[in-house]
Amino acid sequence: MPRKVFPLDSNKKFTDQEIVGHNRWHPDVPAQVRVKPGDVFRVDCREWFDGAIVNDDSADDILNAPLNSVHVLSGPIAVEGAQPGDLLIVDILDVGPIPQEDSGPLAGQGWGYTGVFATRNGGGFLTEQFPDAYKVIWDFTGGKATSRHVPHVEFTGIVHPGLMGTAPSHELLRKWNRREQALIDTDPQRVPPLALPPQPDSAILGSLTGDDFERARNEAARTAPPRDNGGNQDIKNFTKGSRVFYPVFVDGANLSMGDLHFSQGDGEITFCGAIEMGGFMDLHVDLIKGGMQTYGVSENAIFIPGNTDPQYSEWIAFSGTSVTLDGEQRYLDSHLSYQRACLHAIDYLTTFGFSDIQAYMILGAAPIEGRLSGVVDIPNSCSTVYIPTGIFDFDVKPTKSGPVRIDPGQGVPKSSA
C-alpha cells in the first residue's frame, strides 16, 4: 500500500481529524501535506456530507442536508517545485470505497446513496418534474451495486472522484466571484439560485485561524461548480488509470480531492446524484515546468481517461430535441434536448413497472452515456442517452409481445416534508 499522507478516522467527524481539510476554494488555505514530484501516496476521502446521510428508508436527511458544509475535501497537498504556469500531472493509480470497512454508518462502508434535492435546495436536472427530496441506498458486493429501492437492476461500479483540483490564485478567485455574482444579480430571487456566492457559515479552511480565517471565509469560493482549476467536474470516466494535467495557479499547486462516486451516469442528473461514498485514492504526481504556455492551457484540466470502465456491449438509446414539453421551439438548446432525452428514457422505463422516480435514479446512478449528437442543425439540437441493457435482470428491449412487468418493490423513499 502506498504511504498514506492524508488519513481519516471513520469514528471521527471531518473537523476532528488529525489533519483537517477544507470545504471552500481559497489560495490562503495552508497546505496540510507536502509531496515531491514522482511520489506515490494514498489519500483518504470522506463522503461529501461528512456522514449526514444515513442508510435507512427515509429521505428526510436529504431534505435537511447541511448544504453549507459541502464539499469536505482532503488537502491541500503541496507538490514541491510547482509554480504558477506549470502543469501538475496527477495519475489515479487506484480509487475505491473505504478499505477493510464493509459495513458501518458511513457511506463507503459497503454502501452508498443517490439523492434528489428538493427544488428549494437546488433541485436536480429535472427539478420541474421531481421537486421533492428522494433517496436511494445502494449496496456494494463484488464491485457491483444493487438497491432495495430499485430492484431488478445491478451494475458494475465506475469508481471515480467527483471533485479534484488545484487552488486558485487571488486574482482567479476574484474573477470567479465577480462573474458568478454578476450572474446571480440577473435574477437574485431565483429558486434554485443561479449560482452560490461565498458563504462564511460552516466554512472549513484547514489550519487557517484568526483574522486570516475571518477574511478568507468571506472570500472563499464554494466548491459546487467546476471551474478553471478543475473542481467539481463529475466526470464519470475519471477512473483508475486516468492521467490528469491540472493548471497550477499558486506555489505548490495545492491539490485537493473528494466527493468520491461508486458509479454515475453522464451528467449526474439527479444532482445529489451518482452513488455518493467515502473511500481512498492512490495517486502519483509529477510536473511539466511551464506546461500551461507550452500546451496552450490557460484554464481547465486536460485528462487521459483510464481503461477500467464497465464493459457493456448492448445499449438502448433515447433522443431529445430542443422543444419544450409545451411545444415551444428553442434554438439549439442542448441543455433542453438532453432533458428531453432523459424524460423519454424515464417514460419508457415506467412501461415495465418502474416508478418515474426509480427510472430517474437509474439514470443518475448507472453508467449511462450522454451525448450531444447534433448541435448545428437549426433550430434543433439533438441529445441522446444510452442505457446499457445488461444492467436489468429482464429484457428491456421493445418486443411485439409488449413490455415485461416487474415488481417495483418498496419504491424510492420521499421526504415527509
C-alpha positions in Angstrom: 0.0 0.0 0.0 1.3 3.5 -0.8 2.3 5.8 2.0 -0.9 7.4 3.4 -0.4 11.2 3.6 -4.0 12.2 4.4 -5.6 9.7 6.9 -9.2 9.9 8.0 -10.6 8.0 11.1 -14.1 6.7 10.3 -15.0 7.2 14.0 -14.4 11.0 13.9 -16.0 13.9 12.3 -14.1 15.6 9.5 -13.2 18.6 11.7 -12.0 16.3 14.5 -9.4 14.6 12.3 -5.6 14.7 12.9 -5.3 16.6 9.7 -8.3 18.8 8.8 -9.1 19.5 5.2 -11.3 22.2 3.8 -14.7 22.9 2.0 -14.0 26.1 0.2 -11.5 27.2 -2.5 -9.1 29.9 -1.4 -5.4 30.4 -2.1 -4.6 31.1 1.6 -5.8 27.6 2.8 -2.5 26.2 4.1 -1.1 23.0 2.5 -1.6 20.2 5.0 0.7 17.7 3.3 3.8 18.1 1.1 4.9 15.6 -1.5 7.6 15.6 -4.2 7.3 15.0 -8.0 7.4 11.3 -8.6 5.9 10.4 -5.2 3.1 7.8 -4.9 0.8 8.2 -2.0 -2.7 7.4 -0.6 -5.4 10.0 0.4 -8.5 9.1 2.4 -11.7 10.9 1.3 -14.9 11.5 3.3 -18.3 11.4 1.7 -19.2 14.9 0.8 -21.7 15.5 3.6 -19.4 14.0 6.3 -21.8 11.3 7.4 -25.0 13.3 7.5 -26.8 10.9 5.1 -27.7 7.5 6.6 -28.6 4.0 5.5 -32.3 4.0 6.0 -35.7 4.2 4.2 -36.3 7.9 4.7 -35.3 10.9 2.5 -35.6 13.4 5.3 -31.8 13.5 5.7 -31.5 14.6 2.0 -34.2 17.3 2.6 -32.3 18.6 5.6 -28.8 18.0 4.4 -26.2 20.6 5.6 -25.7 22.2 2.3 -23.4 25.0 3.5 -20.8 22.3 4.7 -20.0 20.8 1.3 -17.7 19.5 -0.1 -15.4 18.2 2.6 -12.1 17.9 0.7 -8.8 16.2 1.5 -5.9 18.6 1.1 -4.4 20.9 0.1 -1.4 18.8 -0.9 1.6 20.9 -2.0 3.9 19.5 -4.6 7.5 20.6 -4.2 8.7 22.8 -7.0 5.3 23.5 -8.5 4.9 27.1 -9.7 2.2 29.1 -11.4 2.3 28.3 -15.1 3.3 24.7 -14.6 1.1 21.7 -15.4 0.6 19.3 -12.5 0.4 15.6 -13.6 -1.9 13.5 -11.4 -2.2 9.8 -12.1 -5.1 8.0 -10.5 -3.5 4.7 -9.6 -6.4 3.3 -7.6 -9.7 4.6 -6.2 -12.3 2.8 -4.2 -14.7 2.6 -1.1 -13.3 2.7 2.4 -10.8 -0.2 2.6 -11.5 -3.1 5.1 -14.7 -1.5 6.3 -17.6 -3.4 4.6 -20.3 -2.2 7.0 -20.9 0.8 9.1 -22.7 4.1 9.4 -20.6 6.0 6.8 -21.3 5.9 3.0 -18.4 4.0 1.6 -18.6 1.3 4.3 -20.2 -1.3 1.9 -22.9 1.1 0.7 -23.6 4.5 -0.9 -26.6 6.6 -1.8 -28.2 8.6 -4.6 -30.3 11.6 -3.8 -32.6 14.2 -5.4 -32.6 17.6 -3.7 -35.9 19.5 -3.2 -36.1 22.4 -5.6 -35.6 24.9 -2.8 -32.3 23.2 -2.0 -31.0 23.2 -5.6 -33.2 20.6 -7.2 -31.8 18.4 -10.0 -31.6 18.4 -13.7 -35.3 17.5 -13.9 -36.4 19.5 -10.9 -39.7 20.7 -12.6 -40.8 17.0 -12.8 -39.2 16.0 -9.4 -39.5 18.9 -7.0 -39.2 16.9 -3.8 -36.4 15.2 -1.9 -35.7 11.5 -2.5 -33.0 8.9 -1.6 -31.9 5.5 -2.8 -29.5 3.3 -0.9 -27.1 1.1 -2.9 -25.2 -1.9 -1.6 -21.7 -2.9 -2.9 -20.9 -6.5 -3.4 -18.1 -7.8 -5.6 -17.7 -4.4 -7.3 -21.4 -4.2 -8.2 -24.2 -2.1 -6.9 -27.8 -3.2 -6.1 -30.6 -1.5 -4.3 -33.7 -2.5 -2.3 -35.2 0.7 -3.5 -34.7 0.0 -7.2 -35.0 -3.8 -7.7 -34.2 -5.7 -11.0 -31.1 -3.6 -11.6 -27.4 -4.4 -11.0 -24.3 -2.8 -12.5 -20.6 -2.7 -12.2 -19.1 0.4 -10.4 -17.3 3.0 -12.4 -15.5 4.4 -9.3 -14.1 8.0 -9.7 -13.6 11.3 -7.8 -16.3 13.8 -8.5 -14.1 16.6 -7.4 -10.3 17.2 -7.7 -8.4 20.4 -8.5 -5.7 22.9 -7.7 -6.0 26.1 -5.6 -6.9 29.3 -7.3 -4.7 32.4 -7.2 -6.1 35.5 -5.5 -6.7 37.0 -9.0 -8.5 33.9 -10.2 -10.7 33.8 -7.1 -11.7 37.4 -7.6 -12.6 36.6 -11.2 -14.8 33.7 -10.1 -16.6 35.8 -7.5 -17.2 38.7 -9.9 -18.6 36.7 -12.8 -20.8 34.5 -10.6 -22.2 37.4 -8.6 -23.0 39.2 -11.9 -25.0 36.1 -12.9 -26.8 36.0 -9.6 -27.7 39.7 -9.9 -29.7 39.0 -13.1 -32.3 37.1 -11.0 -31.4 37.2 -7.3 -34.6 35.7 -6.1 -34.5 32.6 -8.4 -35.2 29.2 -6.9 -33.0 27.3 -7.3 -30.3 30.1 -7.4 -28.3 30.8 -10.5 -25.0 30.4 -8.5 -23.7 30.2 -5.0 -21.8 33.3 -3.6 -19.2 32.9 -0.8 -20.9 31.7 2.3 -18.9 32.1 5.5 -21.2 30.0 7.6 -19.8 26.4 8.0 -16.6 27.3 6.2 -13.7 24.9 6.9 -10.3 26.2 5.9 -7.8 23.7 7.2 -5.4 25.1 9.8 -6.2 28.8 8.9 -7.1 30.7 12.1 -7.7 34.2 13.5 -8.0 37.3 11.2 -6.8 35.3 8.2 -9.6 32.8 8.7 -12.2 35.6 9.1 -11.1 37.3 5.9 -10.8 34.2 3.8 -14.1 32.7 4.8 -15.9 35.7 3.4 -14.0 35.5 0.1 -13.6 31.7 -0.4 -15.5 30.2 -3.3 -18.0 27.4 -2.9 -16.9 24.0 -4.3 -20.2 23.2 -6.0 -19.3 24.0 -9.7 -16.4 23.0 -11.9 -14.1 25.9 -12.7 -10.8 26.8 -14.3 -8.9 24.7 -11.7 -10.9 21.5 -12.3 -13.1 21.3 -9.3 -16.5 19.5 -9.2 -16.4 18.3 -12.8 -18.3 15.0 -12.0 -16.7 13.2 -15.0 -17.6 9.5 -14.6 -14.6 8.4 -16.8 -12.1 9.8 -14.3 -11.4 6.3 -13.2 -8.4 4.2 -12.1 -5.7 4.6 -14.8 -6.6 8.2 -15.6 -3.9 10.8 -16.0 -4.9 14.5 -15.4 -2.9 17.6 -16.3 -4.0 20.5 -13.9 -3.1 24.1 -14.4 -1.0 25.5 -11.5 -2.0 28.9 -10.1 -0.2 29.0 -6.8 3.2 27.9 -5.5 2.9 24.2 -4.6 -0.2 23.8 -6.8 -2.2 22.8 -3.6 -4.1 19.8 -4.9 -7.3 18.7 -3.2 -9.9 16.0 -3.9 -13.1 14.3 -2.6 -16.7 13.6 -3.5 -16.0 10.0 -4.5 -18.6 8.1 -6.5 -19.1 4.4 -6.8 -20.9 4.9 -10.1 -22.6 7.7 -12.0 -24.4 8.4 -15.3 -23.3 11.1 -17.6 -24.4 14.5 -16.3 -25.0 13.3 -12.7 -28.6 14.4 -13.4 -30.1 13.8 -10.0 -27.6 16.4 -8.6 -27.1 14.6 -5.3 -26.6 12.0 -7.9 -24.1 9.4 -8.7 -23.6 6.9 -5.9 -22.0 9.0 -3.1 -19.4 7.5 -0.8 -16.2 7.9 1.1 -13.1 6.0 0.2 -9.5 6.3 -0.8 -7.3 7.4 -3.8 -3.8 6.3 -4.6 -2.0 9.0 -6.6 1.2 9.7 -8.4 2.2 13.3 -9.2 4.8 15.0 -11.4 5.3 18.3 -13.1 5.6 19.8 -16.6 7.5 23.0 -16.0 5.9 25.9 -17.9 3.4 23.4 -19.3 0.5 25.9 -19.4 2.1 28.0 -22.0 3.7 25.1 -23.8 0.4 23.3 -24.3 -1.9 26.3 -24.5 -3.7 25.5 -21.2 -4.9 28.8 -19.7 -7.7 27.2 -17.8 -9.3 23.8 -17.2 -7.6 20.5 -17.0 -6.7 18.0 -19.8 -7.1 14.4 -19.0 -6.5 10.9 -20.4 -9.3 8.6 -19.3 -8.5 5.2 -17.6 -9.4 2.0 -19.3 -11.3 0.3 -16.4 -14.9 1.3 -17.4 -17.5 -1.4 -17.1 -17.7 -3.3 -20.4 -21.3 -3.3 -21.7 -21.8 -4.4 -25.3 -25.5 -3.6 -25.9 -27.4 -0.3 -25.3 -30.8 1.1 -25.7 -30.8 4.8 -26.6 -33.2 7.7 -26.4 -33.0 11.1 -28.2 -34.4 14.5 -27.5 -34.6 17.8 -29.3 -34.7 21.4 -28.2 -38.5 21.7 -28.0 -40.2 22.2 -24.6 -42.9 20.0 -23.1 -45.4 22.7 -24.1 -44.2 22.6 -27.7 -42.2 25.8 -27.7 -39.3 25.8 -30.2 -35.9 26.7 -28.7 -32.8 27.5 -30.8 -30.1 24.8 -30.5 -30.7 24.4 -26.7 -28.6 21.3 -25.9 -29.5 21.6 -22.2 -33.2 21.2 -23.1 -32.6 18.5 -25.6 -30.7 16.4 -23.0 -33.6 16.9 -20.6 -36.0 15.7 -23.2 -33.9 12.6 -23.9 -33.8 11.8 -20.2 -37.6 12.2 -19.9 -38.1 9.9 -22.9 -35.9 7.3 -21.2 -37.9 7.7 -18.0 -41.3 7.4 -19.8 -40.0 4.2 -21.5 -38.8 2.5 -18.3 -42.1 3.2 -16.5 -43.8 0.9 -19.0 -42.0 -2.0 -17.4 -43.3 -1.2 -13.9 -40.7 1.2 -12.5 -42.0 4.4 -11.0 -40.8 7.6 -12.6 -38.5 8.4 -9.7 -37.0 4.9 -9.8 -36.2 5.5 -13.5 -34.7 8.9 -12.7 -32.5 7.3 -10.1 -31.3 4.7 -12.6 -30.2 7.5 -15.0 -28.4 9.3 -12.2 -26.5 6.3 -10.7 -26.0 3.7 -13.5 -23.2 4.2 -16.1 -25.4 5.6 -18.8 -23.8 7.5 -21.7 -25.0 11.0 -22.6 -24.0 12.6 -25.9 -24.5 15.8 -27.8 -25.4 14.2 -31.1 -26.2 17.2 -33.2 -25.5 20.9 -32.4 -25.7 22.6 -35.8 -29.0 21.6 -37.5 -31.1 24.7 -36.8 -33.3 25.1 -35.0 -33.0 21.8 -33.0 -30.0 20.4 -31.1 -30.2 16.6 -30.6 -29.0 14.9 -27.4 -29.0 11.2 -26.7 -29.0 8.9 -23.7 -27.7 5.4 -23.9 -28.6 2.9 -21.2 -26.7 -0.5 -21.0 -29.3 -3.2 -21.4 -27.2 -5.6 -19.3 -27.9 -3.8 -16.0 -31.5 -5.2 -16.0 -32.5 -8.7 -15.0 -35.2 -8.8 -17.7 -35.3 -8.0 -21.4 -35.7 -4.2 -21.6 -35.9 -4.0 -25.4 -39.2 -3.4 -27.3 -40.9 -6.6 -28.5 -44.1 -7.5 -30.3 -45.4 -9.1 -27.1 -45.1 -5.8 -25.1 -43.1 -4.9 -22.0 -42.3 -7.4 -19.2 -44.0 -6.1 -16.0 -41.6 -6.1 -13.0 -42.4 -5.8 -9.3 -41.0 -2.3 -8.3 -40.8 -3.3 -4.7 -41.0 -0.8 -1.8 -40.0 2.1 -4.1 -37.9 5.2 -3.5 -38.2 7.0 -0.2 -39.6 10.5 -0.4 -39.1 13.2 2.2 -42.1 13.6 4.6 -42.0 17.5 4.4 
